[in-house]
């Protein structure tokens, strides 16, 4: 399961600026600069949990404000397979956003796999 501390370490290793207040465990935020663009991609992560009051799914999401100051691209783990209804709008930026998201997901999978092997060998 993805945790704040694991994702924080992955993002730091990728060279991204992370803003996380461990005291409140509300959410982890990272800012990912993109060469040639004014605004950073903003990553938000909240851990999922189960309790007597209800369950909350984990959230891993990227948001990127476009140069027009109004449009925003959003990508989360639930929308990866969605069909793009306007593929001709911000097509280059969509590819960049997906590349960043895939890179993070790949590092998460690798770290999770490593964690499983470590626990099995103990």
C-alpha positions as CSV (number, residue, x, y, z in Angstrom):
1,X,0.0,0.0,0.0
2,X,1.3,3.4,-0.9
3,X,2.1,5.6,2.1
4,X,3.0,9.3,2.6
5,X,6.6,8.5,3.6
6,X,7.2,6.1,0.6
7,X,5.8,8.6,-1.9
8,X,7.7,11.4,-0.3
9,X,11.0,9.5,-0.7
10,X,10.2,8.6,-4.3
11,X,9.4,12.3,-5.2
12,X,12.6,13.5,-3.5
13,X,14.6,10.9,-5.4
14,X,13.1,12.2,-8.6
15,X,14.2,15.7,-7.6
16,X,10.8,17.2,-6.9
17,X,10.0,19.7,-4.2
18,X,7.7,18.1,-1.6
19,X,5.4,19.9,0.9
20,X,4.1,17.6,3.6
21,X,3.1,18.2,7.1
22,X,3.5,14.9,8.9
23,X,1.7,16.2,11.9
24,X,-1.7,16.5,10.2
25,X,-1.5,13.7,7.6
26,X,-3.9,15.6,5.4
27,X,-2.1,15.4,2.1
28,X,1.2,15.4,0.5
29,X,1.9,18.0,-2.3
30,X,4.8,18.1,-4.7
31,X,5.6,20.7,-7.4
32,X,7.1,19.3,-10.6
33,X,8.7,21.9,-12.8
34,X,8.5,21.5,-16.6
35,X,11.1,23.1,-18.9
36,X,9.6,25.8,-21.1
37,X,6.4,26.2,-19.0
38,X,5.6,28.8,-16.4
39,X,3.5,26.7,-14.1
40,X,4.6,23.6,-12.3
41,X,2.6,20.3,-12.3
42,X,1.1,19.9,-8.8
43,X,0.9,16.4,-7.4
44,X,-1.5,15.7,-4.6
45,X,-1.7,12.5,-2.6
46,X,-3.9,11.4,0.3
47,X,-3.7,7.9,1.9
48,X,-6.7,5.7,1.9
49,X,-8.1,4.2,5.1
50,X,-10.9,2.2,6.5
51,X,-12.7,3.1,9.7
52,X,-16.1,2.6,11.5
53,X,-17.2,5.9,10.0
54,X,-16.5,4.9,6.5
55,X,-13.7,4.3,4.0
56,X,-11.7,6.7,2.0
57,X,-9.9,5.7,-1.2
58,X,-6.3,6.8,-1.7
59,X,-5.9,9.7,-4.1
60,X,-3.0,10.3,-6.4
61,X,-3.6,13.2,-8.8
62,X,-1.7,15.6,-11.0
63,X,-3.0,19.0,-11.9
64,X,-1.4,21.4,-14.3
65,X,-2.5,25.0,-14.9
66,X,-2.1,25.9,-18.6
67,X,-0.6,29.1,-19.9
68,X,-4.0,30.7,-20.6
69,X,-4.5,30.9,-16.8
70,X,-7.9,29.2,-17.0
71,X,-7.5,25.7,-18.4
72,X,-6.2,22.9,-16.1
73,X,-5.3,19.4,-17.0
74,X,-6.0,16.8,-14.3
75,X,-4.9,13.2,-14.3
76,X,-5.4,10.7,-11.5
77,X,-5.1,6.9,-11.1
78,X,-8.8,6.4,-11.8
79,X,-8.7,8.3,-15.2
80,X,-5.7,6.7,-16.8
81,X,-7.8,4.6,-19.2
82,X,-10.4,7.3,-20.0
83,X,-10.9,8.4,-23.6
84,X,-9.7,11.9,-24.4
85,X,-12.7,13.6,-25.8
86,X,-10.7,16.6,-27.1
87,X,-7.3,15.1,-28.2
88,X,-6.3,18.1,-30.3
89,X,-6.4,20.5,-27.3
90,X,-3.2,20.7,-25.3
91,X,-2.0,17.5,-26.9
92,X,1.7,18.1,-26.1
93,X,1.0,19.0,-22.5
94,X,-1.2,15.9,-22.1
95,X,1.7,13.7,-23.2
96,X,4.1,15.5,-20.8
97,X,1.6,15.0,-17.9
98,X,1.1,11.4,-18.7
99,X,4.9,10.8,-19.0
100,X,5.4,12.4,-15.5
101,X,2.5,10.3,-14.0
102,X,3.8,7.1,-15.6
103,X,7.3,7.8,-14.3
104,X,6.0,8.2,-10.7
105,X,3.8,5.1,-11.0
106,X,6.8,3.1,-12.2
107,X,8.9,4.3,-9.2
108,X,6.0,3.4,-6.9
109,X,5.7,-0.1,-8.4
110,X,9.5,-0.6,-8.1
111,X,9.5,0.5,-4.5
112,X,6.5,-1.6,-3.6
113,X,8.1,-4.7,-5.3
114,X,11.4,-4.0,-3.4
115,X,9.4,-3.7,-0.1
116,X,7.7,-7.1,-0.8
117,X,11.0,-8.8,-1.4
118,X,12.5,-7.3,1.7
119,X,9.6,-8.6,3.9
120,X,9.8,-12.0,2.3
121,X,13.5,-12.4,3.0
122,X,13.1,-11.6,6.7
